[in-house]
Amino acid sequence: MRAATLSRSSMLRFSASVLFVFFALAFVALWLGGHLSVVRDNVDAFKRNQLMAMGFTVERIDVTGEGRLNEADVRAAVGIYEGDYFFGADLRRAQSNTESLPWVDRAVVRRLWPNRIVVQLVETAPYALYQKDGQLHLTAYDGEIIAPYDPEAGDLPSDLRLFIGDDAAQHAQSISETLQHHPAVWADTDVLTRYPSGRWDVTFRDGRVLRLPLTDLDAALRRFVALKTHTTTRYAIVDLRLADRMTLTPAYPIDA
């Protein structure tokens, strides 16, 4: 009995060794022949087909938050369609493509068991108008261009300031925060023009122009607020570019 047991044990070990050598040689042969990827693809395709036959396919794609976007454009960007393999949907690519669309600030694309793909959008809030190459664009708070400005769009904020200059949109946040420290100035501001030097002109809603210096803007704005407080004279241009003087161009006719 003991001899028979040892004989069977030895035979099993021998058979296992033969099988191991066989599969190792087969693996090396496939690797050297460049066929491993083909085998892997065939195995993946078989698994995918079996799971799809069991019902693991996309049956619904829900898009939410597309107020200013065409849903068809969102679906095209997502690139996942009804009937696709549920577990094969490339969610990262779908999210990246969707976030590249105008108006999209953030997108979340996720699977919802057992057969749904859900796309949730957060749209960018328009902060300002930006004039570039003679065309008006809507920009976000960080200066990123959202989309061309459509004057027929009725759901835009009514108090969007206009920024003019090659890099004005990129610096809009900084100058806006400075002006907001002086609420009376910011409330009347209509257009902000940035020059290549980095200096700004502020045009108010009544057409007056305030020329700001390149540095120490807060001090200049305090001088302007003091001028408004202590005089009733209307000025077309207030020039604060020089720290030691203020140049005033009266409006005509001068209002007493």
Contacts in CASP RR format, 6 or more apart in sequence:
PFRMAT RR
TARGET T0000
AUTHOR 0000-0000-0000
METHOD contacts of the structure
MODEL  1
MRAATLSRSSMLRFSASVLFVFFALAFVALWLGGHLSVVRDNVDAFKRNQ
LMAMGFTVERIDVTGEGRLNEADVRAAVGIYEGDYFFGADLRRAQSNTES
LPWVDRAVVRRLWPNRIVVQLVETAPYALYQKDGQLHLTAYDGEIIAPYD
PEAGDLPSDLRLFIGDDAAQHAQSISETLQHHPAVWADTDVLTRYPSGRW
DVTFRDGRVLRLPLTDLDAALRRFVALKTHTTTRYAIVDLRLADRMTLTP
AYPIDA
27 36 0 8 1.000
30 36 0 8 1.000
30 39 0 8 1.000
48 85 0 8 1.000
48 87 0 8 1.000
48 88 0 8 1.000
51 85 0 8 1.000
51 86 0 8 1.000
51 87 0 8 1.000
52 85 0 8 1.000
55 86 0 8 1.000
55 115 0 8 1.000
56 85 0 8 1.000
56 86 0 8 1.000
56 87 0 8 1.000
56 114 0 8 1.000
56 115 0 8 1.000
57 82 0 8 1.000
57 83 0 8 1.000
57 84 0 8 1.000
57 85 0 8 1.000
57 86 0 8 1.000
57 115 0 8 1.000
58 80 0 8 1.000
58 81 0 8 1.000
58 82 0 8 1.000
58 83 0 8 1.000
58 84 0 8 1.000
58 85 0 8 1.000
58 86 0 8 1.000
58 89 0 8 1.000
58 115 0 8 1.000
58 116 0 8 1.000
58 117 0 8 1.000
59 82 0 8 1.000
59 83 0 8 1.000
59 115 0 8 1.000
59 116 0 8 1.000
60 82 0 8 1.000
60 115 0 8 1.000
60 116 0 8 1.000
60 117 0 8 1.000
61 75 0 8 1.000
61 78 0 8 1.000
61 80 0 8 1.000
61 81 0 8 1.000
61 82 0 8 1.000
61 116 0 8 1.000
61 117 0 8 1.000
61 118 0 8 1.000
61 119 0 8 1.000
62 112 0 8 1.000
62 116 0 8 1.000
62 117 0 8 1.000
62 118 0 8 1.000
62 119 0 8 1.000
63 71 0 8 1.000
63 74 0 8 1.000
63 75 0 8 1.000
63 78 0 8 1.000
63 119 0 8 1.000
63 121 0 8 1.000
64 118 0 8 1.000
64 119 0 8 1.000
64 120 0 8 1.000
64 121 0 8 1.000
65 120 0 8 1.000
65 121 0 8 1.000
65 122 0 8 1.000
65 123 0 8 1.000
66 74 0 8 1.000
66 121 0 8 1.000
66 123 0 8 1.000
67 123 0 8 1.000
68 103 0 8 1.000
68 123 0 8 1.000
68 155 0 8 1.000
69 101 0 8 1.000
69 102 0 8 1.000
69 103 0 8 1.000
69 104 0 8 1.000
69 121 0 8 1.000
69 123 0 8 1.000
73 101 0 8 1.000
74 98 0 8 1.000
74 101 0 8 1.000
74 119 0 8 1.000
74 121 0 8 1.000
77 94 0 8 1.000
77 97 0 8 1.000
77 98 0 8 1.000
77 100 0 8 1.000
77 101 0 8 1.000
78 94 0 8 1.000
78 97 0 8 1.000
78 98 0 8 1.000
78 109 0 8 1.000
78 117 0 8 1.000
78 119 0 8 1.000
79 93 0 8 1.000
79 94 0 8 1.000
79 97 0 8 1.000
80 89 0 8 1.000
80 90 0 8 1.000
80 94 0 8 1.000
80 109 0 8 1.000
80 117 0 8 1.000
86 111 0 8 1.000
86 114 0 8 1.000
86 115 0 8 1.000
87 111 0 8 1.000
89 111 0 8 1.000
89 117 0 8 1.000
91 109 0 8 1.000
91 110 0 8 1.000
91 111 0 8 1.000
94 109 0 8 1.000
94 117 0 8 1.000
94 119 0 8 1.000
95 107 0 8 1.000
95 108 0 8 1.000
95 109 0 8 1.000
98 104 0 8 1.000
98 107 0 8 1.000
98 109 0 8 1.000
98 119 0 8 1.000
98 121 0 8 1.000
99 105 0 8 1.000
99 106 0 8 1.000
99 107 0 8 1.000
102 146 0 8 1.000
102 147 0 8 1.000
103 123 0 8 1.000
103 124 0 8 1.000
103 146 0 8 1.000
103 147 0 8 1.000
104 121 0 8 1.000
104 122 0 8 1.000
104 123 0 8 1.000
104 124 0 8 1.000
105 122 0 8 1.000
105 123 0 8 1.000
105 124 0 8 1.000
105 125 0 8 1.000
105 140 0 8 1.000
106 121 0 8 1.000
106 122 0 8 1.000
107 119 0 8 1.000
107 120 0 8 1.000
107 121 0 8 1.000
107 122 0 8 1.000
108 118 0 8 1.000
108 119 0 8 1.000
108 120 0 8 1.000
109 117 0 8 1.000
109 118 0 8 1.000
109 119 0 8 1.000
109 120 0 8 1.000
110 117 0 8 1.000
110 118 0 8 1.000
110 120 0 8 1.000
111 117 0 8 1.000
111 118 0 8 1.000
112 118 0 8 1.000
124 140 0 8 1.000
124 144 0 8 1.000
124 146 0 8 1.000
125 140 0 8 1.000
125 141 0 8 1.000
126 138 0 8 1.000
126 139 0 8 1.000
126 140 0 8 1.000
126 146 0 8 1.000
126 156 0 8 1.000
126 157 0 8 1.000
126 160 0 8 1.000
127 139 0 8 1.000
127 140 0 8 1.000
127 141 0 8 1.000
127 143 0 8 1.000
127 160 0 8 1.000
127 172 0 8 1.000
128 138 0 8 1.000
128 139 0 8 1.000
128 143 0 8 1.000
128 160 0 8 1.000
128 161 0 8 1.000
128 162 0 8 1.000
128 163 0 8 1.000
128 169 0 8 1.000
128 172 0 8 1.000
128 176 0 8 1.000
129 136 0 8 1.000
129 137 0 8 1.000
129 138 0 8 1.000
129 139 0 8 1.000
129 149 0 8 1.000
129 160 0 8 1.000
129 161 0 8 1.000
129 162 0 8 1.000
129 163 0 8 1.000
130 136 0 8 1.000
130 137 0 8 1.000
130 138 0 8 1.000
130 139 0 8 1.000
130 143 0 8 1.000
130 145 0 8 1.000
130 162 0 8 1.000
130 163 0 8 1.000
130 164 0 8 1.000
130 168 0 8 1.000
130 169 0 8 1.000
130 172 0 8 1.000
131 137 0 8 1.000
131 162 0 8 1.000
131 163 0 8 1.000
131 164 0 8 1.000
131 165 0 8 1.000
132 145 0 8 1.000
132 165 0 8 1.000
132 169 0 8 1.000
135 148 0 8 1.000
135 149 0 8 1.000
136 148 0 8 1.000
136 149 0 8 1.000
136 162 0 8 1.000
137 145 0 8 1.000
137 146 0 8 1.000
137 147 0 8 1.000
137 148 0 8 1.000
137 149 0 8 1.000
137 169 0 8 1.000
138 145 0 8 1.000
138 146 0 8 1.000
138 147 0 8 1.000
138 148 0 8 1.000
138 149 0 8 1.000
138 156 0 8 1.000
138 160 0 8 1.000
139 145 0 8 1.000
139 146 0 8 1.000
139 163 0 8 1.000
139 169 0 8 1.000
139 172 0 8 1.000
140 146 0 8 1.000
141 173 0 8 1.000
142 173 0 8 1.000
143 169 0 8 1.000
143 170 0 8 1.000
143 172 0 8 1.000
143 173 0 8 1.000
144 169 0 8 1.000
145 169 0 8 1.000
161 172 0 8 1.000
161 176 0 8 1.000
161 189 0 8 1.000
161 190 0 8 1.000
161 191 0 8 1.000
161 192 0 8 1.000
162 190 0 8 1.000
162 191 0 8 1.000
162 192 0 8 1.000
163 169 0 8 1.000
163 172 0 8 1.000
163 191 0 8 1.000
163 192 0 8 1.000
163 193 0 8 1.000
163 194 0 8 1.000
164 191 0 8 1.000
164 192 0 8 1.000
164 193 0 8 1.000
164 194 0 8 1.000
165 193 0 8 1.000
165 194 0 8 1.000
165 195 0 8 1.000
166 194 0 8 1.000
166 196 0 8 1.000
167 194 0 8 1.000
168 192 0 8 1.000
168 193 0 8 1.000
168 194 0 8 1.000
171 194 0 8 1.000
171 198 0 8 1.000
172 192 0 8 1.000
175 192 0 8 1.000
175 194 0 8 1.000
175 200 0 8 1.000
175 217 0 8 1.000
176 186 0 8 1.000
178 217 0 8 1.000
178 218 0 8 1.000
178 221 0 8 1.000
179 185 0 8 1.000
179 186 0 8 1.000
179 189 0 8 1.000
179 202 0 8 1.000
179 221 0 8 1.000
180 186 0 8 1.000
181 218 0 8 1.000
181 221 0 8 1.000
182 221 0 8 1.000
182 222 0 8 1.000
182 225 0 8 1.000
184 225 0 8 1.000
184 228 0 8 1.000
185 202 0 8 1.000
185 210 0 8 1.000
185 221 0 8 1.000
185 224 0 8 1.000
185 225 0 8 1.000
188 204 0 8 1.000
188 205 0 8 1.000
188 206 0 8 1.000
189 202 0 8 1.000
189 203 0 8 1.000
189 204 0 8 1.000
189 205 0 8 1.000
190 203 0 8 1.000
190 204 0 8 1.000
190 205 0 8 1.000
190 207 0 8 1.000
191 202 0 8 1.000
191 203 0 8 1.000
192 200 0 8 1.000
192 201 0 8 1.000
192 202 0 8 1.000
192 203 0 8 1.000
193 200 0 8 1.000
193 201 0 8 1.000
193 203 0 8 1.000
194 200 0 8 1.000
195 201 0 8 1.000
197 214 0 8 1.000
198 214 0 8 1.000
199 211 0 8 1.000
199 212 0 8 1.000
199 213 0 8 1.000
199 214 0 8 1.000
199 241 0 8 1.000
200 212 0 8 1.000
200 217 0 8 1.000
201 209 0 8 1.000
201 210 0 8 1.000
201 211 0 8 1.000
201 212 0 8 1.000
202 209 0 8 1.000
202 210 0 8 1.000
202 212 0 8 1.000
203 209 0 8 1.000
203 210 0 8 1.000
204 210 0 8 1.000
207 236 0 8 1.000
208 234 0 8 1.000
208 235 0 8 1.000
208 236 0 8 1.000
208 237 0 8 1.000
208 238 0 8 1.000
208 251 0 8 1.000
209 236 0 8 1.000
209 237 0 8 1.000
209 238 0 8 1.000
210 224 0 8 1.000
210 237 0 8 1.000
210 238 0 8 1.000
210 240 0 8 1.000
211 237 0 8 1.000
211 238 0 8 1.000
211 239 0 8 1.000
211 240 0 8 1.000
211 241 0 8 1.000
212 220 0 8 1.000
212 221 0 8 1.000
212 240 0 8 1.000
212 241 0 8 1.000
213 220 0 8 1.000
213 240 0 8 1.000
213 241 0 8 1.000
213 242 0 8 1.000
213 243 0 8 1.000
214 241 0 8 1.000
216 243 0 8 1.000
219 243 0 8 1.000
220 240 0 8 1.000
220 243 0 8 1.000
223 240 0 8 1.000
223 246 0 8 1.000
224 238 0 8 1.000
224 240 0 8 1.000
227 238 0 8 1.000
227 246 0 8 1.000
232 255 0 8 1.000
232 256 0 8 1.000
233 250 0 8 1.000
233 254 0 8 1.000
233 255 0 8 1.000
233 256 0 8 1.000
234 250 0 8 1.000
234 251 0 8 1.000
234 254 0 8 1.000
234 255 0 8 1.000
235 248 0 8 1.000
235 249 0 8 1.000
235 250 0 8 1.000
235 251 0 8 1.000
236 249 0 8 1.000
236 250 0 8 1.000
236 251 0 8 1.000
236 252 0 8 1.000
237 247 0 8 1.000
237 248 0 8 1.000
237 249 0 8 1.000
238 246 0 8 1.000
238 247 0 8 1.000
238 248 0 8 1.000
238 249 0 8 1.000
239 246 0 8 1.000
239 247 0 8 1.000
239 248 0 8 1.000
239 249 0 8 1.000
240 246 0 8 1.000
END
